[in-house]
Amino acid sequence: MKNYAYKHEPIAFDFEQTIDRFFVEEVPLFKFTGHGNNLILKIKKQDMSTWKLIHVISKATGLNERDIGYAGLKDKNATAIQYISIPKNVERELKNLTTEKIEILEKTYNKAPIKIGHLKGNKFSIKLHNVNQKSATAIEKVSKEMSQHGIPNYFGYQRFGEDRRSYLQGKDIAQSGKKLKGAKEKLLVASYQSYLFNSWLSERIRVSLAINSYSPSEVSKKLSYPKPLVEALTKQKQFFKLFIGDIMMPYPYGKDLFVKDMLYSSEQFLEGKLSPTGLICGSHAKRSVSDAYHLEATYDDSELNALKGDRRFAWIWPKDLSSKYNSDTKVLTIEFYLPKGSYATTFLEEIGKKELRPSKEDSD
């Protein structure tokens, strides 16, 4: 069970990820040139995973699936708008796309194909049901606070399979020492990486909650930290406390750097200029040092080399927030933007203080 950063009481709402309640639209990393040998398709899809979309386009055009470019995966149980690139010379073959689940909204051209990661972020519009007036007001208030102060960047439930335990298979595969076979094994190992990150982040939230809630003497006893360290951490104004040796990155992108002066880094963090990162363990992953690695080490698997490692923002800021409440239907529509790799469902979980467990899960 993960820890939540905000102290409000749980807010009641019903969430179900379906094509008429969950809308997501990609924001490309760069503007397309309008000319070149790559056809860029802005596609709206429903009830179809990105993998299935690629497969359908492959069948219609005769292309190999590896020649179809995409920036990121979008859930099946959603109405999603995403960008796909294909070679310009097969444009005529798009007439073979006959499924009603796919609609080509726009076409343009670009010099380079779209590659994984060519994504700035995603815009979301989500309908929450059975929301009374009191809850609607509370959701609007809390979501504004979260937009201003940020939220923990947990991986969403979609990462862990229907039983939330796919990471255990991934752990076994990762520690077997064998070369990964196919996309499924890669996804399982990625689930294990994500589980370790989430566990570390939850622990850091727990530590920050304690520092923000108790006196230095009490925190020193509860966490077994030296009192001078706790006093130094308490001076940081932001919720998520930084330690010497944490790896920060300019937000939303930039070159990483180690925390050497906690107070200076905390000021940059408070202004949204820098954000701390957590470890995605794997080959070539950069580890934190000093006190920060003492907190990270428990969630590091140094034997995991089957996938490349990385650093992931631990804290993000939702933007472009708006909401609209219908008192007759008790439906609250909430809209917001998140940077790439972040999950709308973790934003909602922080509001509701509960894990979302939709009755129907079939996502990427």
C-alpha positions in Angstrom: 0.0 0.0 0.0 1.5 3.3 -1.0 1.6 6.5 1.0 -0.1 9.7 -0.1 1.4 13.2 0.2 -1.7 15.3 0.9 -3.5 15.3 4.3 -7.1 15.8 3.2 -9.7 13.2 4.0 -10.5 10.7 1.3 -12.9 12.1 -1.3 -15.6 9.8 -2.7 -16.1 9.3 -6.5 -16.6 6.5 -8.9 -14.0 5.9 -11.6 -14.1 3.5 -14.5 -11.7 3.6 -17.4 -13.9 3.3 -20.4 -14.0 4.9 -23.9 -16.7 7.4 -22.8 -15.2 8.3 -19.5 -11.5 8.5 -20.1 -10.0 10.7 -22.8 -6.3 11.3 -23.5 -4.5 13.2 -26.2 -0.7 13.3 -26.9 1.2 16.5 -27.0 4.1 15.9 -29.5 7.7 16.8 -28.5 8.2 18.9 -31.5 6.3 20.6 -34.4 6.2 18.6 -37.6 7.8 20.2 -40.6 5.0 19.7 -43.0 7.3 18.1 -45.6 9.5 15.1 -45.8 9.3 11.3 -46.5 7.3 10.4 -43.4 3.6 10.7 -43.2 2.3 11.8 -39.8 -1.1 10.6 -38.8 -3.1 12.1 -36.0 -5.4 9.2 -35.0 -8.3 8.9 -32.7 -8.8 5.3 -31.5 -11.3 3.6 -29.2 -11.3 0.2 -27.5 -7.9 -0.6 -29.1 -4.4 -0.8 -27.6 -1.5 0.9 -29.3 -0.1 -2.6 -30.1 -3.4 -3.5 -31.8 -3.4 -0.1 -33.7 0.1 -0.8 -35.0 -0.9 -4.3 -36.1 -4.0 -3.0 -37.9 -2.0 -0.3 -39.8 0.6 -3.0 -40.6 -2.0 -5.2 -42.2 -3.7 -2.4 -44.1 -0.4 -1.0 -45.6 1.7 -4.0 -45.9 4.4 -2.4 -43.7 6.5 -4.3 -41.1 5.3 -3.3 -37.6 8.8 -2.0 -36.8 8.5 0.6 -39.7 5.5 2.2 -37.9 6.5 4.9 -35.5 4.8 5.9 -32.3 5.8 8.0 -29.3 4.1 6.1 -26.4 1.5 3.5 -25.5 -2.1 4.4 -24.9 -4.7 2.3 -23.0 -7.2 0.2 -24.8 -10.1 1.3 -22.5 -10.0 4.9 -23.5 -10.6 7.3 -26.3 -7.1 8.3 -27.3 -5.6 10.6 -29.8 -2.0 9.8 -30.7 0.4 10.4 -33.5 1.7 7.7 -35.8 4.4 7.9 -38.5 4.6 5.7 -41.6 6.6 6.0 -44.8 5.1 8.5 -47.2 5.1 6.0 -50.1 2.3 3.8 -48.6 -0.1 6.7 -48.0 -2.5 5.3 -50.7 -2.8 2.0 -48.8 -4.6 3.8 -45.9 -7.8 3.3 -47.8 -7.6 -0.3 -46.5 -8.2 1.0 -42.9 -11.9 0.2 -42.5 -12.4 -0.3 -38.8 -14.7 2.1 -37.0 -12.4 2.1 -34.0 -9.9 4.2 -35.8 -10.4 7.7 -37.2 -7.6 9.7 -39.0 -8.1 13.3 -37.8 -5.2 15.0 -39.6 -2.3 14.2 -41.9 1.0 16.0 -42.3 4.6 15.2 -43.1 7.9 15.2 -41.4 11.6 14.6 -42.2 12.1 12.1 -39.4 9.8 9.3 -38.2 8.2 9.4 -34.7 10.2 7.4 -32.2 9.4 6.2 -28.7 9.8 9.1 -26.3 9.0 11.8 -28.9 6.4 13.1 -26.5 6.1 16.2 -24.4 3.1 15.0 -22.4 -0.6 14.1 -22.4 -3.8 16.0 -22.0 -6.5 14.2 -20.0 -10.3 14.6 -19.7 -11.9 12.2 -17.2 -15.5 11.9 -16.0 -15.9 11.0 -12.4 -19.4 9.7 -11.4 -21.5 9.7 -8.2 -19.9 12.9 -7.0 -22.0 14.9 -4.7 -21.7 18.7 -4.4 -19.5 18.6 -1.3 -17.1 16.1 -2.9 -17.0 18.2 -6.1 -16.0 21.3 -4.2 -13.3 19.3 -2.3 -12.0 17.8 -5.5 -11.7 21.2 -7.1 -9.9 22.6 -4.1 -7.5 19.7 -3.7 -6.7 19.5 -7.4 -5.7 23.2 -7.4 -3.4 22.6 -4.5 -1.9 19.6 -6.3 -1.4 21.7 -9.5 0.4 24.3 -7.5 2.6 22.2 -5.3 2.9 18.9 -7.3 2.3 15.3 -6.7 4.3 12.0 -6.3 5.0 10.5 -9.8 4.0 6.9 -9.0 3.6 4.4 -11.8 -0.1 3.6 -12.3 -1.9 0.3 -11.7 -1.8 -0.4 -15.5 1.9 -1.3 -15.0 1.3 -4.3 -12.7 -1.3 -6.5 -14.4 -4.8 -7.4 -13.3 -3.7 -9.0 -10.1 -1.1 -6.3 -9.3 1.5 -9.0 -9.0 3.1 -9.2 -12.5 6.3 -7.7 -10.9 6.9 -11.0 -9.1 7.2 -12.8 -12.5 9.4 -9.9 -13.7 11.7 -10.3 -10.6 12.1 -14.0 -11.3 12.9 -13.3 -15.0 15.3 -10.5 -14.2 17.2 -12.5 -11.6 17.5 -15.6 -13.8 20.3 -14.1 -15.8 18.8 -15.2 -19.1 18.3 -12.9 -22.1 14.8 -11.6 -22.4 12.5 -13.2 -24.9 9.9 -11.0 -26.6 7.8 -8.0 -25.5 6.0 -9.9 -22.8 9.1 -10.6 -20.7 10.3 -7.1 -21.2 7.0 -5.8 -19.9 7.2 -8.1 -16.8 10.7 -7.0 -16.0 9.7 -3.3 -16.5 6.8 -4.0 -14.0 9.5 -5.2 -11.5 11.5 -2.0 -12.1 8.3 0.1 -11.6 7.5 -1.8 -8.4 10.9 -1.0 -6.9 10.5 2.7 -7.9 7.0 2.9 -6.3 8.2 1.3 -3.1 11.1 3.7 -2.8 8.8 6.7 -3.5 6.3 5.5 -1.0 9.0 5.3 1.6 10.3 8.8 0.8 6.7 10.1 1.2 6.5 8.3 4.5 9.7 10.0 5.7 8.5 13.4 4.4 5.1 13.0 6.2 6.9 12.3 9.5 9.2 15.3 9.1 6.2 17.6 8.3 4.0 16.3 11.1 6.2 16.0 14.2 8.8 17.8 16.1 12.5 17.2 15.3 12.9 15.2 18.6 9.9 13.0 17.8 11.1 12.5 14.2 14.5 11.6 15.4 13.1 8.8 17.5 10.5 7.6 14.9 13.0 7.4 12.0 16.2 6.8 14.0 17.8 9.8 12.3 20.3 12.1 14.0 18.6 15.2 15.4 20.8 17.7 13.5 19.9 16.0 10.2 16.2 16.2 11.1 16.6 19.9 12.0 18.2 20.5 8.6 15.5 18.7 6.8 12.8 20.6 8.7 14.2 23.9 7.2 13.1 22.8 3.8 9.7 24.4 3.0 8.5 21.9 0.3 6.7 18.7 1.3 9.1 16.2 -0.3 12.3 16.5 1.7 15.7 16.3 -0.1 18.8 14.5 1.2 22.4 15.0 0.4 23.2 12.9 -2.7 19.8 13.0 -4.2 19.8 13.3 -8.0 17.8 16.3 -9.3 17.0 17.2 -12.8 15.8 20.5 -14.3 12.0 20.3 -14.8 10.6 19.1 -17.2 13.9 18.0 -18.7 17.6 18.6 -18.5 20.9 17.3 -17.2 21.0 15.7 -13.8 23.0 16.9 -10.8 23.6 15.8 -7.2 22.2 17.6 -4.2 25.2 19.1 -2.3 23.4 22.0 -0.6 20.0 20.8 0.6 18.7 24.3 1.3 19.7 25.7 -2.2 18.3 22.7 -4.0 15.1 22.8 -1.9 14.5 26.5 -3.0 14.9 25.5 -6.7 12.6 22.6 -6.1 10.0 24.8 -4.4 10.0 27.1 -7.5 9.5 24.1 -9.8 12.9 24.6 -11.5 14.3 21.3 -10.2 12.7 18.0 -9.3 14.2 14.9 -7.5 14.5 11.6 -9.3 14.2 8.0 -8.3 16.0 5.0 -9.6 14.8 2.7 -12.4 17.4 0.0 -11.7 19.0 -1.7 -14.7 22.1 -1.5 -16.8 23.9 1.9 -16.9 21.5 3.4 -14.3 22.9 6.3 -12.3 22.7 5.8 -8.5 22.3 8.5 -5.9 25.0 8.8 -3.3 25.6 9.5 0.4 22.4 9.8 2.6 20.1 9.6 -0.4 21.5 6.2 -1.5 21.1 4.9 2.0 17.3 5.4 1.4 17.6 4.1 -2.2 19.7 1.0 -1.6 16.8 -1.1 -0.3 15.0 -0.7 -3.6 18.0 -1.2 -5.9 18.5 -4.6 -7.6 22.1 -4.3 -8.8 21.8 -7.7 -10.6 19.0 -6.4 -12.9 20.8 -5.8 -16.2 18.3 -7.3 -18.6 16.9 -3.9 -19.3 18.4 -0.4 -19.4 18.1 1.6 -16.2 17.2 5.2 -15.8 16.2 8.0 -13.5 12.5 9.0 -13.2 11.0 12.2 -11.8 9.7 11.6 -8.3 7.7 14.7 -8.2 5.6 16.4 -11.0 3.2 19.3 -11.5 -0.1 18.8 -13.1 -0.9 21.8 -15.4 -3.8 23.3 -17.3 -6.3 22.2 -14.7 -10.0 22.7 -15.1 -13.2 21.0 -13.9 -16.9 21.1 -14.6 -19.6 19.7 -12.4 -23.1 18.6 -13.4 -25.3 18.6 -10.3 -28.1 16.8 -12.1 -26.0 13.8 -13.2 -23.5 14.1 -10.3 -20.7 13.9 -12.9 -17.5 15.9 -12.5 -15.3 16.2 -15.6 -11.7 17.0 -14.7 -9.1 18.0 -17.3 -5.3 18.4 -16.8 -1.9 17.9 -18.4 0.9 15.7 -17.2 4.4 15.2 -18.6 5.2 12.0 -20.5 5.5 8.8 -18.5 3.1 10.0 -15.8 -0.3 8.4 -15.0 -3.6 10.2 -14.8 -4.8 7.5 -12.4 -2.1 8.4 -9.8 -3.4 11.9 -9.9 -6.9 10.6 -9.1 -5.6 8.2 -6.4 -4.0 11.1 -4.6 -7.3 12.9 -4.6 -9.4 9.9 -3.5 -6.7 8.5 -1.1 -7.5 5.0 -2.5 -6.2 2.6 -5.1 -8.3 2.6 -8.2 -9.4 -0.9 -9.2 -11.6 -0.7 -12.2 -13.9 -3.7 -12.8 -12.5 -4.1 -16.4 -8.8 -3.8 -16.9 -7.2 -4.4 -20.3 -4.6 -1.7 -20.8 -1.2 -1.5 -22.3 
